[in-house]
Amino acid sequence: MDKPSLRPSYVIEHIADYLGISAGKANGIPVGVLTFRPHVTSPQSQNLMISRAALERLREDIDFLLTHSAFLKEGEPSEITLAEIEAIHERLG
């Protein structure tokens, strides 16, 4: 029997559609399951399982990004100051 690959697969430089979120278990641990469909050669969806603590951090980080990103608000590139970059890095740890 073939052993499944433990190497994670990443989607880089490709936009993915967010399909939804649900609750589940991984190795007996409750997790949130985020499902995406990457825009690559295979239309197969990918699941990302993360802990409750990571879900809370993700929610905070998304809210922070949407609140503070002029680019996401306006859709146009804008310059960002060094102080803003440092604040983002400090916030994200």
N, CA, C and O atoms as a CHARMM CRD file, in Angstrom:
* protein
*
  372
    1    1 MET  N      0.83700  -1.16800   0.00000 PROA 1      0.00000
    2    1 MET  CA     0.00000   0.00000   0.00000 PROA 1      0.00000
    3    1 MET  C      0.88700   1.23800   0.00000 PROA 1      0.00000
    4    1 MET  O      1.83500   1.32700   0.77900 PROA 1      0.00000
    5    2 ASP  N      0.58300   2.18000  -0.86200 PROA 2      0.00000
    6    2 ASP  CA     1.35700   3.40300  -0.91800 PROA 2      0.00000
    7    2 ASP  C      1.08100   4.26100   0.30100 PROA 2      0.00000
    8    2 ASP  O     -0.06100   4.38800   0.74500 PROA 2      0.00000
    9    3 LYS  N      2.13300   4.84400   0.83100 PROA 3      0.00000
   10    3 LYS  CA     2.01500   5.73400   1.97500 PROA 3      0.00000
   11    3 LYS  C      1.70400   7.13900   1.45700 PROA 3      0.00000
   12    3 LYS  O      2.37800   7.61100   0.54100 PROA 3      0.00000
   13    4 PRO  N      0.68100   7.83000   2.02900 PROA 4      0.00000
   14    4 PRO  CA     0.37300   9.17100   1.54600 PROA 4      0.00000
   15    4 PRO  C      1.52200  10.13000   1.83000 PROA 4      0.00000
   16    4 PRO  O      2.23000   9.99400   2.82700 PROA 4      0.00000
   17    5 SER  N      1.69200  11.09000   0.94700 PROA 5      0.00000
   18    5 SER  CA     2.75000  12.07600   1.10200 PROA 5      0.00000
   19    5 SER  C      2.43100  13.00100   2.27400 PROA 5      0.00000
   20    5 SER  O      1.32800  13.53900   2.36600 PROA 5      0.00000
   21    6 LEU  N      3.38800  13.17900   3.15600 PROA 6      0.00000
   22    6 LEU  CA     3.21800  14.09400   4.27400 PROA 6      0.00000
   23    6 LEU  C      3.69700  15.49500   3.92100 PROA 6      0.00000
   24    6 LEU  O      3.58500  16.41900   4.72700 PROA 6      0.00000
   25    7 ARG  N      4.22400  15.64700   2.73300 PROA 7      0.00000
   26    7 ARG  CA     4.71500  16.94500   2.28300 PROA 7      0.00000
   27    7 ARG  C      3.53300  17.84500   1.96300 PROA 7      0.00000
   28    7 ARG  O      2.67900  17.48000   1.15500 PROA 7      0.00000
   29    8 PRO  N      3.47000  19.03300   2.59600 PROA 8      0.00000
   30    8 PRO  CA     2.34400  19.91900   2.32400 PROA 8      0.00000
   31    8 PRO  C      2.39400  20.46500   0.90800 PROA 8      0.00000
   32    8 PRO  O      3.47400  20.62200   0.33800 PROA 8      0.00000
   33    9 SER  N      1.23700  20.75400   0.34200 PROA 9      0.00000
   34    9 SER  CA     1.22200  21.37800  -0.97400 PROA 9      0.00000
   35    9 SER  C      0.73300  22.81000  -0.80500 PROA 9      0.00000
   36    9 SER  O     -0.20300  23.06400  -0.04800 PROA 9      0.00000
   37   10 TYR  N      1.34800  23.72000  -1.49000 PROA 10     0.00000
   38   10 TYR  CA     1.05600  25.13900  -1.36200 PROA 10     0.00000
   39   10 TYR  C      0.58600  25.69300  -2.69500 PROA 10     0.00000
   40   10 TYR  O      1.01800  25.24100  -3.75500 PROA 10     0.00000
   41   11 VAL  N     -0.29400  26.66900  -2.63400 PROA 11     0.00000
   42   11 VAL  CA    -0.71200  27.38900  -3.82600 PROA 11     0.00000
   43   11 VAL  C     -0.01600  28.74000  -3.76700 PROA 11     0.00000
   44   11 VAL  O     -0.29300  29.55300  -2.88600 PROA 11     0.00000
   45   12 ILE  N      0.87800  28.97100  -4.69800 PROA 12     0.00000
   46   12 ILE  CA     1.64400  30.21300  -4.71400 PROA 12     0.00000
   47   12 ILE  C      1.41100  30.90600  -6.05000 PROA 12     0.00000
   48   12 ILE  O      1.44800  30.27700  -7.10800 PROA 12     0.00000
   49   13 GLU  N      1.17100  32.19900  -5.98400 PROA 13     0.00000
   50   13 GLU  CA     0.95800  33.03400  -7.16100 PROA 13     0.00000
   51   13 GLU  C     -0.28200  32.63300  -7.95100 PROA 13     0.00000
   52   13 GLU  O     -0.38200  32.94300  -9.13800 PROA 13     0.00000
   53   14 HSD  N     -1.21500  31.95900  -7.32000 PROA 14     0.00000
   54   14 HSD  CA    -2.47600  31.61800  -7.96000 PROA 14     0.00000
   55   14 HSD  C     -3.60500  32.04900  -7.03800 PROA 14     0.00000
   56   14 HSD  O     -3.53000  31.85200  -5.82600 PROA 14     0.00000
   57   15 ILE  N     -4.63200  32.62600  -7.60100 PROA 15     0.00000
   58   15 ILE  CA    -5.80000  32.97300  -6.81100 PROA 15     0.00000
   59   15 ILE  C     -6.61100  31.70500  -6.59800 PROA 15     0.00000
   60   15 ILE  O     -6.67600  30.84500  -7.47700 PROA 15     0.00000
   61   16 ALA  N     -7.22600  31.59400  -5.43500 PROA 16     0.00000
   62   16 ALA  CA    -8.07100  30.44000  -5.13400 PROA 16     0.00000
   63   16 ALA  C     -9.45300  30.94500  -4.72700 PROA 16     0.00000
   64   16 ALA  O     -9.58200  32.00200  -4.11000 PROA 16     0.00000
   65   17 ASP  N    -10.47500  30.18400  -5.07700 PROA 17     0.00000
   66   17 ASP  CA   -11.83000  30.48900  -4.63200 PROA 17     0.00000
   67   17 ASP  C    -12.02200  29.92000  -3.23900 PROA 17     0.00000
   68   17 ASP  O    -11.67700  28.76800  -2.97700 PROA 17     0.00000
   69   18 TYR  N    -12.57300  30.72900  -2.34800 PROA 18     0.00000
   70   18 TYR  CA   -12.93500  30.23700  -1.02000 PROA 18     0.00000
   71   18 TYR  C    -14.29700  29.59500  -1.15500 PROA 18     0.00000
   72   18 TYR  O    -15.24800  30.24500  -1.59000 PROA 18     0.00000
   73   19 LEU  N    -14.40900  28.31900  -0.78800 PROA 19     0.00000
   74   19 LEU  CA   -15.66200  27.59800  -0.94400 PROA 19     0.00000
   75   19 LEU  C    -16.48400  27.54200   0.33400 PROA 19     0.00000
   76   19 LEU  O    -17.71400  27.54900   0.27300 PROA 19     0.00000
   77   20 GLY  N    -15.83400  27.48700   1.48600 PROA 20     0.00000
   78   20 GLY  CA   -16.59400  27.44000   2.72400 PROA 20     0.00000
   79   20 GLY  C    -15.76800  26.97700   3.90300 PROA 20     0.00000
   80   20 GLY  O    -14.58100  26.67700   3.77800 PROA 20     0.00000
   81   21 ILE  N    -16.42600  26.92500   5.05500 PROA 21     0.00000
   82   21 ILE  CA   -15.78500  26.49300   6.29200 PROA 21     0.00000
   83   21 ILE  C    -16.73900  25.56600   7.03400 PROA 21     0.00000
   84   21 ILE  O    -17.95600  25.74500   6.99000 PROA 21     0.00000
   85   22 SER  N    -16.17600  24.58500   7.70900 PROA 22     0.00000
   86   22 SER  CA   -16.98200  23.67800   8.52000 PROA 22     0.00000
   87   22 SER  C    -16.14000  23.22300   9.70200 PROA 22     0.00000
   88   22 SER  O    -14.94300  23.50500   9.76700 PROA 22     0.00000
   89   23 ALA  N    -16.76900  22.52000  10.63200 PROA 23     0.00000
   90   23 ALA  CA   -16.05200  21.97900  11.78300 PROA 23     0.00000
   91   23 ALA  C    -15.76600  20.50700  11.53300 PROA 23     0.00000
   92   23 ALA  O    -16.52700  19.81600  10.85600 PROA 23     0.00000
   93   24 GLY  N    -14.66500  20.04400  12.08600 PROA 24     0.00000
   94   24 GLY  CA   -14.31900  18.64500  11.93500 PROA 24     0.00000
   95   24 GLY  C    -13.33800  18.21500  13.00300 PROA 24     0.00000
   96   24 GLY  O    -13.10200  18.94400  13.96700 PROA 24     0.00000
   97   25 LYS  N    -12.76700  17.03700  12.83600 PROA 25     0.00000
   98   25 LYS  CA   -11.75900  16.52100  13.75400 PROA 25     0.00000
   99   25 LYS  C    -10.57600  16.01900  12.95200 PROA 25     0.00000
  100   25 LYS  O    -10.73500  15.43700  11.87900 PROA 25     0.00000
  101   26 ALA  N     -9.39200  16.25000  13.48300 PROA 26     0.00000
  102   26 ALA  CA    -8.16000  15.71200  12.90300 PROA 26     0.00000
  103   26 ALA  C     -7.38600  15.06200  14.03200 PROA 26     0.00000
  104   26 ALA  O     -6.94900  15.73800  14.96400 PROA 26     0.00000
  105   27 ASN  N     -7.21800  13.76300  13.95200 PROA 27     0.00000
  106   27 ASN  CA    -6.54800  13.00400  15.01500 PROA 27     0.00000
  107   27 ASN  C     -7.21200  13.23300  16.36900 PROA 27     0.00000
  108   27 ASN  O     -6.53400  13.32700  17.39200 PROA 27     0.00000
  109   28 GLY  N     -8.55200  13.32300  16.36900 PROA 28     0.00000
  110   28 GLY  CA    -9.30800  13.51300  17.60200 PROA 28     0.00000
  111   28 GLY  C     -9.35500  14.93400  18.12200 PROA 28     0.00000
  112   28 GLY  O     -9.96500  15.19300  19.15900 PROA 28     0.00000
  113   29 ILE  N     -8.71700  15.86500  17.41300 PROA 29     0.00000
  114   29 ILE  CA    -8.67800  17.26900  17.83600 PROA 29     0.00000
  115   29 ILE  C     -9.69300  18.06100  17.01200 PROA 29     0.00000
  116   29 ILE  O     -9.70000  17.96000  15.78500 PROA 29     0.00000
  117   30 PRO  N    -10.55800  18.85400  17.67300 PROA 30     0.00000
  118   30 PRO  CA   -11.50200  19.68100  16.91300 PROA 30     0.00000
  119   30 PRO  C    -10.75000  20.71900  16.07500 PROA 30     0.00000
  120   30 PRO  O     -9.82300  21.37100  16.55600 PROA 30     0.00000
  121   31 VAL  N    -11.16100  20.85800  14.83100 PROA 31     0.00000
  122   31 VAL  CA   -10.51700  21.81200  13.92200 PROA 31     0.00000
  123   31 VAL  C    -11.58000  22.51700  13.08100 PROA 31     0.00000
  124   31 VAL  O    -12.70200  22.03100  12.93700 PROA 31     0.00000
  125   32 GLY  N    -11.21000  23.65400  12.53900 PROA 32     0.00000
  126   32 GLY  CA   -11.99400  24.30000  11.51100 PROA 32     0.00000
  127   32 GLY  C    -11.43500  23.85300  10.17400 PROA 32     0.00000
  128   32 GLY  O    -10.21800  23.77800  10.00300 PROA 32     0.00000
  129   33 VAL  N    -12.30500  23.55900   9.23100 PROA 33     0.00000
  130   33 VAL  CA   -11.86600  23.09100   7.91300 PROA 33     0.00000
  131   33 VAL  C    -12.23300  24.15400   6.88200 PROA 33     0.00000
  132   33 VAL  O    -13.40500  24.33500   6.55400 PROA 33     0.00000
  133   34 LEU  N    -11.23200  24.84600   6.38400 PROA 34     0.00000
  134   34 LEU  CA   -11.41600  25.85000   5.34100 PROA 34     0.00000
  135   34 LEU  C    -11.20800  25.16500   3.99900 PROA 34     0.00000
  136   34 LEU  O    -10.22000  24.45500   3.81200 PROA 34     0.00000
  137   35 THR  N    -12.12600  25.37000   3.06700 PROA 35     0.00000
  138   35 THR  CA   -12.03100  24.70500   1.77100 PROA 35     0.00000
  139   35 THR  C    -11.84400  25.74200   0.66400 PROA 35     0.00000
  140   35 THR  O    -12.58500  26.72100   0.57900 PROA 35     0.00000
  141   36 PHE  N    -10.84600  25.50900  -0.17400 PROA 36     0.00000
  142   36 PHE  CA   -10.50200  26.39900  -1.28000 PROA 36     0.00000
  143   36 PHE  C    -10.41400  25.59400  -2.56300 PROA 36     0.00000
  144   36 PHE  O    -10.16500  24.38900  -2.53000 PROA 36     0.00000
  145   37 ARG  N    -10.61900  26.25400  -3.69300 PROA 37     0.00000
  146   37 ARG  CA   -10.37800  25.64400  -4.99600 PROA 37     0.00000
  147   37 ARG  C     -9.35700  26.51500  -5.71400 PROA 37     0.00000
  148   37 ARG  O     -9.68900  27.61200  -6.16500 PROA 37     0.00000
  149   38 PRO  N     -8.11000  26.03800  -5.82700 PROA 38     0.00000
  150   38 PRO  CA    -7.07900  26.82700  -6.49800 PROA 38     0.00000
  151   38 PRO  C     -7.32300  26.90500  -8.00300 PROA 38     0.00000
  152   38 PRO  O     -7.86500  25.97700  -8.60300 PROA 38     0.00000
  153   39 HSD  N     -6.92600  27.99900  -8.58900 PROA 39     0.00000
  154   39 HSD  CA    -7.03100  28.17000 -10.04300 PROA 39     0.00000
  155   39 HSD  C     -5.74900  27.65200 -10.68600 PROA 39     0.00000
  156   39 HSD  O     -4.90600  28.42700 -11.13900 PROA 39     0.00000
  157   40 VAL  N     -5.62200  26.36300 -10.71700 PROA 40     0.00000
  158   40 VAL  CA    -4.47800  25.71200 -11.35100 PROA 40     0.00000
  159   40 VAL  C     -5.01800  24.62900 -12.27100 PROA 40     0.00000
  160   40 VAL  O     -6.21400  24.59500 -12.55800 PROA 40     0.00000
  161   41 THR  N     -4.16400  23.76400 -12.72300 PROA 41     0.00000
  162   41 THR  CA    -4.58500  22.75600 -13.70200 PROA 41     0.00000
  163   41 THR  C     -5.65100  21.80700 -13.17400 PROA 41     0.00000
  164   41 THR  O     -6.47300  21.32200 -13.95100 PROA 41     0.00000
  165   42 SER  N     -5.65900  21.53300 -11.89000 PROA 42     0.00000
  166   42 SER  CA    -6.65300  20.61800 -11.31700 PROA 42     0.00000
  167   42 SER  C     -7.73900  21.40900 -10.59500 PROA 42     0.00000
  168   42 SER  O     -7.42700  22.24700  -9.74900 PROA 42     0.00000
  169   43 PRO  N     -9.00500  21.16100 -10.91300 PROA 43     0.00000
  170   43 PRO  CA   -10.08400  21.88300 -10.24300 PROA 43     0.00000
  171   43 PRO  C    -10.45200  21.29000  -8.88400 PROA 43     0.00000
  172   43 PRO  O    -11.46300  21.67100  -8.29400 PROA 43     0.00000
  173   44 GLN  N     -9.63600  20.35800  -8.38600 PROA 44     0.00000
  174   44 GLN  CA    -9.92700  19.70100  -7.11300 PROA 44     0.00000
  175   44 GLN  C     -9.76200  20.68100  -5.95800 PROA 44     0.00000
  176   44 GLN  O     -8.79400  21.44000  -5.91100 PROA 44     0.00000
  177   45 SER  N    -10.71800  20.66000  -5.02000 PROA 45     0.00000
  178   45 SER  CA   -10.64400  21.56400  -3.87400 PROA 45     0.00000
  179   45 SER  C     -9.62100  21.06400  -2.85900 PROA 45     0.00000
  180   45 SER  O     -9.29100  19.87900  -2.82200 PROA 45     0.00000
  181   46 GLN  N     -9.13000  21.98000  -2.04300 PROA 46     0.00000
  182   46 GLN  CA    -8.14300  21.67300  -1.01100 PROA 46     0.00000
  183   46 GLN  C     -8.71300  22.08500   0.34100 PROA 46     0.00000
  184   46 GLN  O     -9.32400  23.14800   0.45900 PROA 46     0.00000
  185   47 ASN  N     -8.51900  21.25700   1.35500 PROA 47     0.00000
  186   47 ASN  CA    -8.97100  21.56000   2.70700 PROA 47     0.00000
  187   47 ASN  C     -7.78700  21.94000   3.57800 PROA 47     0.00000
  188   47 ASN  O     -6.72300  21.32400   3.50700 PROA 47     0.00000
  189   48 LEU  N     -7.98400  22.95400   4.39200 PROA 48     0.00000
  190   48 LEU  CA    -6.98000  23.40200   5.34400 PROA 48     0.00000
  191   48 LEU  C     -7.58700  23.26200   6.72900 PROA 48     0.00000
  192   48 LEU  O     -8.56900  23.93500   7.04500 PROA 48     0.00000
  193   49 MET  N     -7.01600  22.39700   7.56000 PROA 49     0.00000
  194   49 MET  CA    -7.55400  22.16300   8.89600 PROA 49     0.00000
  195   49 MET  C     -6.71500  22.93200   9.90600 PROA 49     0.00000
  196   49 MET  O     -5.49600  22.77400   9.96100 PROA 49     0.00000
  197   50 ILE  N     -7.37900  23.76900  10.71100 PROA 50     0.00000
  198   50 ILE  CA    -6.66700  24.56600  11.70400 PROA 50     0.00000
  199   50 ILE  C     -7.41300  24.54400  13.03500 PROA 50     0.00000
  200   50 ILE  O     -8.62900  24.35700  13.08400 PROA 50     0.00000
  201   51 SER  N     -6.66200  24.73600  14.10000 PROA 51     0.00000
  202   51 SER  CA    -7.21900  24.67300  15.45300 PROA 51     0.00000
  203   51 SER  C     -8.10600  25.88300  15.74500 PROA 51     0.00000
  204   51 SER  O     -8.10900  26.86000  14.99600 PROA 51     0.00000
  205   52 ARG  N     -8.85100  25.80200  16.83600 PROA 52     0.00000
  206   52 ARG  CA    -9.70300  26.91900  17.25100 PROA 52     0.00000
  207   52 ARG  C     -8.86300  28.17600  17.49300 PROA 52     0.00000
  208   52 ARG  O     -9.24000  29.27000  17.07300 PROA 52     0.00000
  209   53 ALA  N     -7.72700  28.01500  18.16900 PROA 53     0.00000
  210   53 ALA  CA    -6.86700  29.16900  18.43300 PROA 53     0.00000
  211   53 ALA  C     -6.39800  29.81800  17.12400 PROA 53     0.00000
  212   53 ALA  O     -6.35100  31.04300  17.00600 PROA 53     0.00000
  213   54 ALA  N     -6.05700  28.98300  16.15700 PROA 54     0.00000
  214   54 ALA  CA    -5.62700  29.51800  14.85800 PROA 54     0.00000
  215   54 ALA  C     -6.79400  30.18000  14.13200 PROA 54     0.00000
  216   54 ALA  O     -6.59600  31.18600  13.45100 PROA 54     0.00000
  217   55 LEU  N     -8.00800  29.63800  14.26300 PROA 55     0.00000
  218   55 LEU  CA    -9.18900  30.27100  13.66600 PROA 55     0.00000
  219   55 LEU  C     -9.42100  31.65400  14.26000 PROA 55     0.00000
  220   55 LEU  O     -9.73200  32.60000  13.53600 PROA 55     0.00000
  221   56 GLU  N     -9.27100  31.77000  15.56800 PROA 56     0.00000
  222   56 GLU  CA    -9.44900  33.07200  16.21600 PROA 56     0.00000
  223   56 GLU  C     -8.39800  34.06200  15.73700 PROA 56     0.00000
  224   56 GLU  O     -8.70800  35.22300  15.47300 PROA 56     0.00000
  225   57 ARG  N     -7.16000  33.60600  15.62700 PROA 57     0.00000
  226   57 ARG  CA    -6.08500  34.47900  15.14700 PROA 57     0.00000
  227   57 ARG  C     -6.33400  34.87200  13.68700 PROA 57     0.00000
  228   57 ARG  O     -6.11700  36.02000  13.30100 PROA 57     0.00000
  229   58 LEU  N     -6.78700  33.91900  12.89000 PROA 58     0.00000
  230   58 LEU  CA    -7.08400  34.19600  11.48800 PROA 58     0.00000
  231   58 LEU  C     -8.17300  35.25600  11.37400 PROA 58     0.00000
  232   58 LEU  O     -8.07200  36.17300  10.55900 PROA 58     0.00000
  233   59 ARG  N     -9.21900  35.12600  12.19600 PROA 59     0.00000
  234   59 ARG  CA   -10.30600  36.10900  12.17900 PROA 59     0.00000
  235   59 ARG  C     -9.77400  37.49500  12.53600 PROA 59     0.00000
  236   59 ARG  O    -10.11900  38.47800  11.88100 PROA 59     0.00000
  237   60 GLU  N     -8.93500  37.57900  13.57000 PROA 60     0.00000
  238   60 GLU  CA    -8.35100  38.86100  13.97000 PROA 60     0.00000
  239   60 GLU  C     -7.45400  39.42200  12.86700 PROA 60     0.00000
  240   60 GLU  O     -7.50600  40.61700  12.57300 PROA 60     0.00000
  241   61 ASP  N     -6.64000  38.57400  12.26000 PROA 61     0.00000
  242   61 ASP  CA    -5.71800  39.03600  11.22100 PROA 61     0.00000
  243   61 ASP  C     -6.46600  39.50900   9.97200 PROA 61     0.00000
  244   61 ASP  O     -6.08900  40.50900   9.36200 PROA 61     0.00000
  245   62 ILE  N     -7.51800  38.79500   9.59600 PROA 62     0.00000
  246   62 ILE  CA    -8.31200  39.21000   8.43500 PROA 62     0.00000
  247   62 ILE  C     -8.97800  40.54700   8.71000 PROA 62     0.00000
  248   62 ILE  O     -8.97000  41.43100   7.85300 PROA 62     0.00000
  249   63 ASP  N     -9.55500  40.70600   9.89900 PROA 63     0.00000
  250   63 ASP  CA   -10.19200  41.96700  10.26800 PROA 63     0.00000
  251   63 ASP  C     -9.17800  43.10200  10.25200 PROA 63     0.00000
  252   63 ASP  O     -9.46400  44.18800   9.74700 PROA 63     0.00000
  253   64 PHE  N     -7.99400  42.85600  10.80300 PROA 64     0.00000
  254   64 PHE  CA    -6.92700  43.86700  10.82100 PROA 64     0.00000
  255   64 PHE  C     -6.52400  44.25500   9.40200 PROA 64     0.00000
  256   64 PHE  O     -6.37500  45.43700   9.09200 PROA 64     0.00000
  257   65 LEU  N     -6.35000  43.26100   8.55000 PROA 65     0.00000
  258   65 LEU  CA    -5.94100  43.51100   7.17000 PROA 65     0.00000
  259   65 LEU  C     -7.00100  44.30500   6.40700 PROA 65     0.00000
  260   65 LEU  O     -6.67500  45.26400   5.70700 PROA 65     0.00000
  261   66 LEU  N     -8.26000  43.91100   6.54000 PROA 66     0.00000
  262   66 LEU  CA    -9.33500  44.61600   5.84200 PROA 66     0.00000
  263   66 LEU  C     -9.51500  46.03900   6.36300 PROA 66     0.00000
  264   66 LEU  O     -9.88900  46.93400   5.60600 PROA 66     0.00000
  265   67 THR  N     -9.25500  46.25000   7.63700 PROA 67     0.00000
  266   67 THR  CA    -9.39900  47.57500   8.23700 PROA 67     0.00000
  267   67 THR  C     -8.25400  48.50000   7.84300 PROA 67     0.00000
  268   67 THR  O     -8.46800  49.69400   7.63500 PROA 67     0.00000
  269   68 HSD  N     -7.05000  47.96900   7.74000 PROA 68     0.00000
  270   68 HSD  CA    -5.86400  48.81100   7.56500 PROA 68     0.00000
  271   68 HSD  C     -5.25400  48.82000   6.17500 PROA 68     0.00000
  272   68 HSD  O     -4.32000  49.58400   5.93500 PROA 68     0.00000
  273   69 SER  N     -5.73400  48.01700   5.26400 PROA 69     0.00000
  274   69 SER  CA    -5.13000  47.96500   3.93700 PROA 69     0.00000
  275   69 SER  C     -5.84700  48.89800   2.96800 PROA 69     0.00000
  276   69 SER  O     -6.97200  48.63600   2.54300 PROA 69     0.00000
  277   70 ALA  N     -5.17200  49.98900   2.63000 PROA 70     0.00000
  278   70 ALA  CA    -5.73600  50.91100   1.65200 PROA 70     0.00000
  279   70 ALA  C     -5.89100  50.21900   0.30100 PROA 70     0.00000
  280   70 ALA  O     -6.84800  50.48600  -0.42600 PROA 70     0.00000
  281   71 PHE  N     -4.96200  49.33900  -0.03700 PROA 71     0.00000
  282   71 PHE  CA    -5.01900  48.62500  -1.30800 PROA 71     0.00000
  283   71 PHE  C     -6.28300  47.77700  -1.40500 PROA 71     0.00000
  284   71 PHE  O     -6.95900  47.78500  -2.43400 PROA 71     0.00000
  285   72 LEU  N     -6.60400  47.04900  -0.34400 PROA 72     0.00000
  286   72 LEU  CA    -7.81800  46.21700  -0.36900 PROA 72     0.00000
  287   72 LEU  C     -9.08700  47.06400  -0.34300 PROA 72     0.00000
  288   72 LEU  O    -10.10100  46.67800  -0.92400 PROA 72     0.00000
  289   73 LYS  N     -9.03800  48.20700   0.32000 PROA 73     0.00000
  290   73 LYS  CA   -10.20800  49.08500   0.37300 PROA 73     0.00000
  291   73 LYS  C    -10.45900  49.75400  -0.96900 PROA 73     0.00000
  292   73 LYS  O    -11.59400  49.81200  -1.44300 PROA 73     0.00000
  293   74 GLU  N     -9.39200  50.25500  -1.57300 PROA 74     0.00000
  294   74 GLU  CA    -9.52800  51.06300  -2.78700 PROA 74     0.00000
  295   74 GLU  C     -9.25100  50.28400  -4.06400 PROA 74     0.00000
  296   74 GLU  O     -9.68200  50.69200  -5.14200 PROA 74     0.00000
  297   75 GLY  N     -8.55200  49.19300  -3.95900 PROA 75     0.00000
  298   75 GLY  CA    -8.22600  48.39900  -5.13200 PROA 75     0.00000
  299   75 GLY  C     -7.08900  48.95900  -5.95100 PROA 75     0.00000
  300   75 GLY  O     -6.83300  48.48500  -7.05700 PROA 75     0.00000
  301   76 GLU  N     -6.40700  49.95500  -5.43400 PROA 76     0.00000
  302   76 GLU  CA    -5.27800  50.54400  -6.14500 PROA 76     0.00000
  303   76 GLU  C     -4.03900  50.47200  -5.26800 PROA 76     0.00000
  304   76 GLU  O     -4.12700  50.65600  -4.05400 PROA 76     0.00000
  305   77 PRO  N     -2.89000  50.20700  -5.86900 PROA 77     0.00000
  306   77 PRO  CA    -1.66700  50.17300  -5.07500 PROA 77     0.00000
  307   77 PRO  C     -1.39300  51.53400  -4.44100 PROA 77     0.00000
  308   77 PRO  O     -1.61400  52.58100  -5.05000 PROA 77     0.00000
  309   78 SER  N     -0.91800  51.49000  -3.22800 PROA 78     0.00000
  310   78 SER  CA    -0.53000  52.72700  -2.56100 PROA 78     0.00000
  311   78 SER  C      0.75100  52.47100  -1.78700 PROA 78     0.00000
  312   78 SER  O      1.06000  51.33300  -1.43400 PROA 78     0.00000
  313   79 GLU  N      1.47800  53.52100  -1.53300 PROA 79     0.00000
  314   79 GLU  CA     2.71200  53.36000  -0.77100 PROA 79     0.00000
  315   79 GLU  C      2.36700  53.11200   0.68400 PROA 79     0.00000
  316   79 GLU  O      1.36100  53.59700   1.20000 PROA 79     0.00000
  317   80 ILE  N      3.21800  52.35500   1.32000 PROA 80     0.00000
  318   80 ILE  CA     3.03100  52.08400   2.74300 PROA 80     0.00000
  319   80 ILE  C      4.27500  52.55800   3.47700 PROA 80     0.00000
  320   80 ILE  O      5.39700  52.32500   3.02800 PROA 80     0.00000
  321   81 THR  N      4.07000  53.22300   4.60400 PROA 81     0.00000
  322   81 THR  CA     5.20200  53.77200   5.34600 PROA 81     0.00000
  323   81 THR  C      5.90100  52.67700   6.12900 PROA 81     0.00000
  324   81 THR  O      5.33300  51.61800   6.39200 PROA 81     0.00000
  325   82 LEU  N      7.14200  52.95100   6.49500 PROA 82     0.00000
  326   82 LEU  CA     7.90800  52.01100   7.29300 PROA 82     0.00000
  327   82 LEU  C      7.20100  51.75000   8.62500 PROA 82     0.00000
  328   82 LEU  O      7.19000  50.61700   9.10700 PROA 82     0.00000
  329   83 ALA  N      6.61800  52.77600   9.21300 PROA 83     0.00000
  330   83 ALA  CA     5.90100  52.61800  10.47700 PROA 83     0.00000
  331   83 ALA  C      4.71200  51.66000  10.32100 PROA 83     0.00000
  332   83 ALA  O      4.43600  50.86200  11.21700 PROA 83     0.00000
  333   84 GLU  N      4.01200  51.74000   9.18800 PROA 84     0.00000
  334   84 GLU  CA     2.88900  50.83900   8.94000 PROA 84     0.00000
  335   84 GLU  C      3.36500  49.39500   8.78300 PROA 84     0.00000
  336   84 GLU  O      2.73300  48.46900   9.29100 PROA 84     0.00000
  337   85 ILE  N      4.48300  49.20700   8.07900 PROA 85     0.00000
  338   85 ILE  CA     5.05300  47.86800   7.90600 PROA 85     0.00000
  339   85 ILE  C      5.45700  47.29500   9.26400 PROA 85     0.00000
  340   85 ILE  O      5.18500  46.13100   9.55700 PROA 85     0.00000
  341   86 GLU  N      6.10300  48.11300  10.08800 PROA 86     0.00000
  342   86 GLU  CA     6.51800  47.65500  11.41300 PROA 86     0.00000
  343   86 GLU  C      5.31400  47.31400  12.27600 PROA 86     0.00000
  344   86 GLU  O      5.34800  46.33700  13.02500 PROA 86     0.00000
  345   87 ALA  N      4.24200  48.11100  12.18300 PROA 87     0.00000
  346   87 ALA  CA     3.03300  47.84200  12.96400 PROA 87     0.00000
  347   87 ALA  C      2.39600  46.52600  12.53300 PROA 87     0.00000
  348   87 ALA  O      1.92200  45.76300  13.37400 PROA 87     0.00000
  349   88 ILE  N      2.38200  46.25700  11.23500 PROA 88     0.00000
  350   88 ILE  CA     1.82200  45.00300  10.73200 PROA 88     0.00000
  351   88 ILE  C      2.64400  43.81900  11.22000 PROA 88     0.00000
  352   88 ILE  O      2.08500  42.82200  11.67600 PROA 88     0.00000
  353   89 HSD  N      3.97000  43.91900  11.12700 PROA 89     0.00000
  354   89 HSD  CA     4.84400  42.83500  11.57900 PROA 89     0.00000
  355   89 HSD  C      4.70700  42.61900  13.08500 PROA 89     0.00000
  356   89 HSD  O      4.71100  41.48300  13.55800 PROA 89     0.00000
  357   90 GLU  N      4.58600  43.71000  13.82900 PROA 90     0.00000
  358   90 GLU  CA     4.41400  43.60100  15.28100 PROA 90     0.00000
  359   90 GLU  C      3.07700  42.92200  15.59700 PROA 90     0.00000
  360   90 GLU  O      2.99400  42.09000  16.50000 PROA 90     0.00000
  361   91 ARG  N      2.04700  43.27900  14.85500 PROA 91     0.00000
  362   91 ARG  CA     0.71700  42.70600  15.07300 PROA 91     0.00000
  363   91 ARG  C      0.70400  41.22100  14.74300 PROA 91     0.00000
  364   91 ARG  O      0.10900  40.43500  15.48000 PROA 91     0.00000
  365   92 LEU  N      1.33900  40.82700  13.66300 PROA 92     0.00000
  366   92 LEU  CA     1.33100  39.44200  13.21700 PROA 92     0.00000
  367   92 LEU  C      2.33500  38.57300  13.96300 PROA 92     0.00000
  368   92 LEU  O      2.29000  37.34500  13.88300 PROA 92     0.00000
  369   93 GLY  N      3.24300  39.22400  14.69000 PROA 93     0.00000
  370   93 GLY  CA     4.20700  38.45400  15.48500 PROA 93     0.00000
  371   93 GLY  C      5.33600  38.02800  14.65800 PROA 93     0.00000
  372   93 GLY  O      6.25000  37.36800  15.15300 PROA 93     0.00000
